[in-house]
């Protein structure tokens, strides 16, 4: 279990004591104003990681190793973040991050931001959602088109906004040139052999026959 302590700028890590309902604090992580925490496998390496939305400024991602120790810390710059979600918004299997924001007393505050994970543990801002401050955020495929959409809610004007995602029209076009050919197959095989997240074609966190089958099915379907 992880608990954010804003007053001390710390995240406290607790170990479950043999499932008896009690916990023991085993470690702390320095983290500026850790307001909202989520635990998820951000880089798809098989280990749970920790994402902390900082109320003051930073979005921190702590990548854990097999021994449960932080092996890398990535800090992303932001403002007044009160919630963070992790979903694949770009269709490349890697989880991306989106944050809700607040300015507390006025709607004219920092707007929600989306970071794409362009490769494992590497992020770049790809969207600033035009909502004003929105302290609530969620993700779902609201219209069933296969793309993840983002919902934001404001407690200032009681508005709910849906930010529609764009479906990946030709997922088997791994070279991005608009056509399917041998080079896409070659690219897939290289990514699959390297256990690259893009090679995990069905997005289940493993690399096996089902990824090959999913790629061949998408390849046979062609590009629109």
C-alpha positions, -999 to +999 in steps of 0.1 A: +000+000+000+012+035-008+000+067+010+009+103+001+019+126+029+015+162+015+027+178+048+060+159+047+064+157+009+067+119+012+051+087-001+049+060+025+051+024+014+035-003+035+039-041+033+009-064+039+016-086+069+006-120+057-029-109+047-040-105+084-053-070+078-023-051+092+005-033+074+040-023+083+058+008+068+089-004+050+101+026+030+095+062+021+099+081-012+106+118-014+078+133-036+066+169-038+029+173-026+018+137-035-019+144-038-031+115-060-014+081-064-020+052-088-001+019-090+002+004-125+028-012-148+036+019-167+065+006-188+050-030-192+081-047-177+060-069-154+066-047-123+041-024-107+051+013-108+038+043-089+025+075-104+021+106-081+002+137-091+017+166-072-007+194-061+021+220-064+039+212-097+052+178-106+039+145-120+063+118-107+066+083-121+086+058-100+097+027-118+102-003-096+125-033-103+119-070-096+130-065-059+105-038-053+130-010-053+128+022-073+153+020-101+143+051-121+124+083-114+108+104-141+096+139-133+071+157-156+063+194-151+027+204-144+006+226-122-021+219-096-027+183-104-053+165-083-059+132-102-040+111-127-051+082-149-031+058-170-046+045-203-033+037-238-047+068-257-025+064-288-031+027-296+006+016-293-001-006-262+020+016-239+000+034-211-001+071-214-009+096-186-036+122-182-041+146-152-070+165-138-062+200-125-077+226-102-072+262-093-094+258-062-112+292-062-115+300-099-123+281-131-096+300-150-068+277-140-045+251-155-061+228-179-059+190-179-028+176-198-022+143-216+013+128-219+021+101-245+046+075-235+065+074-268+088+046-257+092+029-224+097+056-197+098+084-222+070+110-222+059+140-242+029+163-239+004+156-268-027+174-256-039+202-234-077+197-230-097+229-235-118+228-203-104+253-178-096+238-145-112+203-143-105+184-111-122+151-123-110+129-151-118+094-164-112+073-195-135+050-215-144+042-251-176+062-248-188+057-285-175+022-291-151+031-319-121+013-304-104+045-293-101+056-257-119+088-249-113+112-220-140+126-197-134+157-176-157+173-151-156+207-135-171+215-101-171+252-109-197+252-137-209+215-133-199+207-168-190+172-182-169+172-213-160+143-235-127+145-255-131+121-283-101+098-291-092+089-327-092+052-336-061+037-352-073+032-388-045+008-399-028-008-369-007-032-390+009-003-408+039-002-385+061+017-409+035+045-411+036+049-449-001+042-455+005+008-472+009-028-460+038-048-473+069-069-463+084-040-444+055-039-419+058-077-413+096-073-408+090-044-384+065-065-364+088-094-361+116-072-349+094-056-323+079-089-312+114-105-308+126-076-288+095-077-265+088-042-275+053-029-263+043-023-299+050-060-306+025-069-279-002-065-306-032-075-285-020-054-255-022-082-229+013-076-215+028-109-230+044-117-263+030-150-277+011-166-306-019-144-299+000-113-308+012-129-341-024-139-348-037-104-340-012-088-363-019-112-392-056-105-388-050-068-389-026-071-419-051-092-438-079-066-432-058-040-450-058-002-447-090+018-454 
